[in-house]
Amino acid sequence: VRRLGAGPFVAELQLVRTLRPPPSAGFVGATTSAPPPYDAASDSFAVGPHRLQLRERASRLRPAGGAGAWDVYHNISPADIRGHFLLLPDVASPAGRRPQRLLPDDCADLAEMALTLRPPGRTALCYNGVGAGASQNRIHVHVWPNRDYAVRSAGRAVGTRALALAIEEEERVTVEALDYPCCAMRLVAASAEPLGRALAAVLSAISNLPHNVCLFNRASDEECVPGIKIEAYIFVRSRESSVFCSGR
């Protein structure tokens, strides 16, 4: 519990998720990332006490070349005193009312937004798929402060080599399998368009396996090549929780 006082007033933040809406139908125990059909009547972002209309929109982002805007709202569960936001395609548009699954256009938009985040390296865009931490069946992404995630310093998996994919003549994406406790891949590029296309291709290849995606940016570490690099990490999971933790 964290308490803050100002004169006769006290604000108390209890670090429990009592404000969390119940999971969407079919999400509990899911072993595939294929979401059930979108159901407007049970969309907690649009109906009920947690609906976004009751919160002030924090911002609106328009990725360059994107099909539409993305809305940013403060998240209330879990709350993070350093900042935690929800990122959703235009809340008022019917095109944004769809299941929790990244489409190729979403990958392109996320890559563009990751490229333009400032200051570099301070923010993470995180997508949780069905069976991999997601609880609500409406397309959304989390925006967190960068927590110095261990995966960012992970080396290449033993016995593997990095692949350099040429998307266009001068646009390359480096793809690596990582030495990490779960199946993890890292994509790195200097431009949003090729990274978005490579990310969409990887997600298509893993099909319906539960997965998470995190995107960051960083200053280029190449000599004489100033600029920003985008990093995308894809985690492929066999199940959301261990059988040894069942019922706990």
C-alpha positions as CSV (number, residue, x, y, z in Angstrom):
1,V,0.0,0.0,0.0
2,R,1.3,3.5,-0.9
3,R,-0.2,6.5,0.9
4,L,0.3,10.2,-0.1
5,G,-1.0,13.1,2.0
6,A,-1.8,16.7,1.2
7,G,-3.3,18.6,4.0
8,P,-6.5,16.8,5.3
9,F,-6.6,14.5,2.2
10,V,-4.9,11.1,1.8
11,A,-4.6,9.2,-1.4
12,E,-4.1,5.4,-1.0
13,L,-3.0,3.1,-3.7
14,Q,-3.5,-0.6,-2.9
15,L,-1.5,-2.8,-5.2
16,V,-4.2,-5.3,-5.8
17,R,-6.3,-5.7,-9.0
18,T,-9.8,-5.2,-7.6
19,L,-10.6,-2.9,-10.5
20,R,-9.7,-5.6,-13.1
21,P,-12.7,-6.6,-15.2
22,P,-13.4,-10.3,-15.5
23,P,-11.6,-12.1,-18.4
24,S,-13.3,-12.3,-21.7
25,A,-15.1,-15.6,-22.5
26,G,-12.7,-18.3,-23.7
27,F,-9.5,-16.6,-22.4
28,V,-9.1,-18.5,-19.1
29,G,-6.9,-21.5,-19.7
30,A,-6.5,-20.8,-23.4
31,T,-3.7,-22.7,-25.2
32,T,-4.0,-21.0,-28.5
33,S,-3.7,-17.3,-29.5
34,A,-6.7,-17.5,-31.8
35,P,-9.3,-15.2,-30.1
36,P,-13.0,-15.9,-30.0
37,P,-15.2,-13.6,-32.1
38,Y,-15.4,-10.0,-30.8
39,D,-18.5,-9.4,-28.7
40,A,-19.5,-5.7,-28.3
41,A,-21.8,-6.5,-25.4
42,S,-19.0,-7.9,-23.2
43,D,-16.3,-5.4,-24.3
44,S,-15.1,-4.0,-21.0
45,F,-13.5,-1.1,-22.8
46,A,-16.8,0.0,-24.2
47,V,-19.5,-1.1,-21.7
48,G,-19.7,-1.4,-17.9
49,P,-18.0,0.5,-15.1
50,H,-14.5,0.2,-16.6
51,R,-15.4,1.7,-20.0
52,L,-13.0,4.1,-21.5
53,Q,-15.7,6.8,-22.0
54,L,-15.5,7.4,-18.3
55,R,-11.8,8.3,-18.5
56,E,-10.1,11.3,-20.1
57,R,-8.1,10.3,-23.1
58,A,-4.4,11.0,-22.5
59,S,-3.3,11.4,-26.1
60,R,-4.0,10.4,-29.7
61,L,-1.2,9.1,-32.0
62,R,-1.2,9.1,-35.8
63,P,1.5,6.8,-37.1
64,A,3.0,8.0,-40.4
65,G,1.4,6.1,-43.3
66,G,-1.0,4.3,-40.9
67,A,-4.6,3.6,-41.7
68,G,-5.9,5.5,-38.6
69,A,-5.2,6.9,-35.2
70,W,-4.5,5.1,-31.9
71,D,-5.9,6.4,-28.6
72,V,-4.0,6.4,-25.4
73,Y,-5.7,6.0,-22.0
74,H,-4.3,5.7,-18.4
75,N,-4.7,2.1,-17.3
76,I,-6.2,1.5,-13.9
77,S,-5.5,-2.2,-13.5
78,P,-2.7,-2.8,-13.0
79,A,-1.8,0.7,-12.0
80,D,1.9,1.8,-12.0
81,I,3.0,4.9,-10.3
82,R,5.6,5.4,-13.0
83,G,2.9,5.4,-15.7
84,H,1.0,2.7,-17.4
85,F,-1.2,3.3,-20.5
86,L,-3.5,1.4,-22.8
87,L,-3.0,1.9,-26.6
88,L,-6.0,1.1,-28.8
89,P,-7.0,1.8,-32.4
90,D,-9.4,4.7,-32.6
91,V,-11.9,3.9,-29.9
92,A,-14.7,5.6,-31.8
93,S,-14.1,3.7,-35.1
94,P,-15.8,0.4,-35.9
95,A,-12.5,-0.7,-37.3
96,G,-11.0,-0.8,-33.8
97,R,-13.7,-3.0,-32.4
98,R,-12.1,-6.4,-33.2
99,P,-10.5,-9.3,-31.3
100,Q,-7.2,-9.3,-29.6
101,R,-4.9,-10.2,-32.5
102,L,-2.2,-8.2,-34.3
103,L,-2.9,-7.6,-38.0
104,P,-0.1,-6.6,-40.4
105,D,-1.3,-3.0,-40.3
106,D,-1.0,-3.1,-36.5
107,C,2.6,-4.3,-36.8
108,A,3.4,-1.5,-39.1
109,D,1.8,1.1,-36.8
110,L,3.6,-0.3,-33.7
111,A,6.9,-0.2,-35.5
112,E,6.4,3.4,-36.5
113,M,5.3,4.4,-33.0
114,A,8.3,2.6,-31.4
115,L,10.7,4.4,-33.8
116,T,9.4,7.8,-32.8
117,L,9.3,7.4,-29.0
118,R,11.4,10.0,-27.2
119,P,13.7,10.0,-25.3
120,P,15.1,6.7,-26.8
121,G,15.1,3.6,-24.7
122,R,12.6,4.9,-22.0
123,T,9.4,3.3,-23.1
124,A,8.1,-0.2,-24.0
125,L,5.2,-1.2,-26.2
126,C,3.9,-4.6,-25.1
127,Y,1.3,-6.8,-26.7
128,N,-0.1,-9.9,-24.9
129,G,-1.9,-12.4,-27.0
130,V,-4.7,-14.8,-26.0
131,G,-3.2,-17.5,-23.8
132,A,-0.2,-15.2,-23.1
133,G,-1.5,-12.8,-20.5
134,A,-4.3,-11.0,-22.3
135,S,-7.6,-10.9,-20.5
136,Q,-9.8,-8.6,-22.7
137,N,-10.9,-9.5,-26.2
138,R,-10.5,-6.2,-27.9
139,I,-7.2,-5.2,-29.7
140,H,-5.0,-3.3,-27.3
141,V,-1.4,-2.8,-26.4
142,H,0.2,-1.8,-23.1
143,V,2.7,1.2,-22.8
144,W,5.1,0.8,-19.9
145,P,8.2,2.6,-18.7
146,N,11.3,0.6,-19.8
147,R,12.1,-1.7,-16.9
148,D,15.5,-2.7,-18.2
149,Y,14.1,-6.1,-19.3
150,A,16.7,-8.9,-19.2
151,V,15.8,-10.1,-22.6
152,R,17.4,-6.9,-24.1
153,S,20.8,-8.0,-23.0
154,A,20.3,-11.7,-24.0
155,G,22.9,-13.1,-26.4
156,R,22.3,-15.1,-29.5
157,A,21.3,-18.8,-29.0
158,V,24.3,-21.2,-29.1
159,G,24.6,-22.8,-32.5
160,T,22.6,-20.2,-34.4
161,R,23.5,-17.2,-36.5
162,A,21.8,-13.9,-37.1
163,L,19.9,-13.5,-40.3
164,A,19.9,-10.2,-42.2
165,L,16.6,-9.9,-44.2
166,A,16.7,-7.5,-47.1
167,I,13.1,-6.0,-47.3
168,E,14.1,-3.4,-49.8
169,E,17.4,-2.6,-51.5
170,E,18.8,-0.7,-48.5
171,E,16.4,-1.8,-45.8
172,R,17.5,-4.6,-43.6
173,V,16.1,-6.4,-40.6
174,T,18.4,-8.5,-38.3
175,V,16.7,-11.6,-36.9
176,E,18.2,-13.6,-34.0
177,A,17.1,-16.5,-31.8
178,L,18.1,-15.6,-28.3
179,D,19.7,-17.5,-25.4
180,Y,16.8,-17.1,-23.1
181,P,14.7,-19.3,-20.8
182,C,11.8,-19.3,-23.2
183,C,11.6,-19.2,-27.0
184,A,12.5,-15.6,-27.9
185,M,13.5,-13.8,-31.1
186,R,14.8,-10.3,-31.6
187,L,14.2,-8.2,-34.7
188,V,16.3,-5.0,-35.2
189,A,15.9,-2.4,-37.9
190,A,16.6,1.3,-38.5
191,S,13.3,1.9,-40.2
192,A,9.7,1.2,-39.2
193,E,8.4,-0.2,-42.5
194,P,10.7,-3.2,-42.9
195,L,10.5,-4.1,-39.2
196,G,6.7,-4.0,-39.3
197,R,6.7,-6.3,-42.3
198,A,9.2,-8.7,-40.7
199,L,7.2,-8.7,-37.4
200,A,4.0,-9.6,-39.3
201,A,5.8,-12.4,-41.2
202,V,7.1,-13.9,-37.9
203,L,3.6,-13.8,-36.3
204,S,2.2,-15.4,-39.4
205,A,4.8,-18.2,-39.1
206,I,4.1,-19.0,-35.5
207,S,0.4,-19.0,-36.3
208,N,-1.8,-19.7,-33.3
209,L,0.9,-20.4,-30.7
210,P,0.4,-18.1,-27.6
211,H,2.8,-15.2,-27.8
212,N,3.9,-11.8,-26.5
213,V,5.5,-8.9,-28.5
214,C,7.5,-6.1,-27.0
215,L,9.0,-3.1,-28.9
216,F,11.6,-0.6,-27.8
217,N,13.9,1.8,-29.5
218,R,17.5,2.8,-28.8
219,A,20.2,5.1,-30.1
220,S,22.3,3.4,-32.8
221,D,25.5,1.8,-31.5
222,E,27.1,1.6,-35.0
223,E,30.0,3.9,-35.5
224,C,29.4,6.8,-38.0
225,V,25.7,5.7,-38.2
226,P,23.7,8.1,-36.0
227,G,20.0,7.5,-35.5
228,I,17.5,5.3,-33.8
229,K,17.2,1.5,-34.0
230,I,13.9,-0.4,-33.3
231,E,14.0,-3.6,-31.4
232,A,11.1,-6.1,-31.4
233,Y,11.0,-9.2,-29.2
234,I,8.7,-12.1,-29.9
235,F,8.1,-14.6,-27.1
236,V,6.5,-17.9,-28.1
237,R,4.8,-19.7,-25.2
238,S,3.5,-23.2,-24.8
239,R,0.9,-22.3,-22.1
240,E,0.1,-19.3,-19.9
241,S,1.0,-20.9,-16.6
242,S,2.9,-23.9,-15.4
243,V,1.0,-27.1,-14.5
244,F,2.9,-27.1,-11.2
245,C,1.2,-23.8,-10.2
246,S,-2.3,-25.1,-11.0
247,G,-4.8,-23.9,-8.4
248,R,-2.4,-21.6,-6.7
